[in-house]
Amino acid sequence: MFKRITAIILCLIIIVFSFSGCFGRMKADESFAVPILDEPTSLDPQIADSDAEKMIILNCYEGLLRVNENGELENGVAQSYSVSEDGLVYTFNLRHNAHWALFSGHKSVLGEKYGEDYKNTFDITVYAEDFEFAFDRVFDSAIASPYASVFECISSYEAVDRFTFRITLKYKYDGFLNTLTYAGAMPCDREFFELTGGKYGLDAKYMLCNGAFNASRWTEGTSIRIVRNDDYNGENKIMPASVTFYINASQSLVADKMNLNTYDAAFLNSSDYNSLGNKDDYNAVPVENTVYSLVFNQANKYLENRNIRLAISHSVDSSLAQGISENIVEATGLVPPFCKIGNESYADISGTKLLSYNADAAKAYFDEGLSETGDSSVEIDFKCTAEYEQFIKQLVQIMQKNLGVKFVASVTVLESTELDAAVADGNYAVVFYPFTANSSNANEFLESFENNSIFNYNSDEYSLLMSEMRANSGDFSALKNYCERAEELLLKDAVMLPVIFENSYFITGKDTGGIYFYSSQSNISFFKAVKK
């Protein structure tokens, strides 16, 4: 697994530097186009939650630290930092030339107080107090920031002076510096925030950015454009002139437009990647971040019975999936290989075992389930997309052989958009469905299943595990233990059965270089983007 993660990192380096031999023919000051699937509801860093929101924010704002193209931490607004011997106190020394970017749209916010000369009279320097105010907002219960649990490890924080910011932790957390690159840790100018009158982050003119880019235009329902921040004085030269994020209704539309060279970079699932006309036209990084599972709808009158779910689970021979595609491997757990705890792949260190194929156990569970429900037979429909139709039909045939004539099954094939709609509406019995990890953190992937409405699964025990896991996010051993217990509970309750791991792909055009991603699909950096 270490070799696989290393290979991904090397692929990232290849994407960034694939044109280094002919770099002279690659140009800066170019414009780039990128798809997003959801229009942001807000670009307020302290409440940003969707991939699209975080991707735009992390290109427009800069925190104390940032992540470079090699996946390493480097200075952001901080020019240096120190950590106390006990690992609890972090002191950051800020550079004096970090600036907020002003543009003409800000006149509507700043003009009333500062007049026509607002660009010369408003103080654009980023201070330690801007980070203090950002954390005030994270921990403000009225805001309900999604980052409050991420920073639960913080005991206190303060702006020691204008260019010194100090954070004290409750306990030692080796991964703490990485959390400071999250959207919630981006600075926020209190004065500007208050002058927006509650509209902070709702339009380009209500954003005050200090990163490589600043938002210049937000066309509702269509696109968001960010342009190079000429007041940026960080360690990196900003190469592109602009990036435009185009809002798409579905993932399949993204693949179609990549085929037409409409976009310069995108994440595609395996099916959409395979639909590309000429793969030689793209640089591609495979990412093992998707697990396909049989998901049981516990609102179904048969599947609300745990023994019926276990009977189906023990009738699944997932080794049959090996012949579907070379990009597919048999699942070893619920959490995809892309996910980690600390710097280690969770799949490598987890002791969780999947429910195995066992015909005798399947029949015993089925008979017990029928006895409990009082039904004379069970009728189940399995939904999937066309690419998995033959595989699911194979599985169903084996189930019918193992469980006998009292198990009646059918297979319904849907388009991916129809399948998504069926899942969202709860209009299914069993569905073969992909779950993609949008973050490299194993615990965040497992949190996505808490009180998940698509399964009609609500477990006080699982919610308690999630709460305890969040409270111990800085303890490697405890985090591993809670992840394993959560995964085992979902499998023991037969909420779903992981069957295969599948790649998604980060792709860029051959004529594009310098675009890279790290840790999640929301963390795509355009700092060094260039074109032929």
Disulfide bonds with the S-S distance in Angstrom:
none
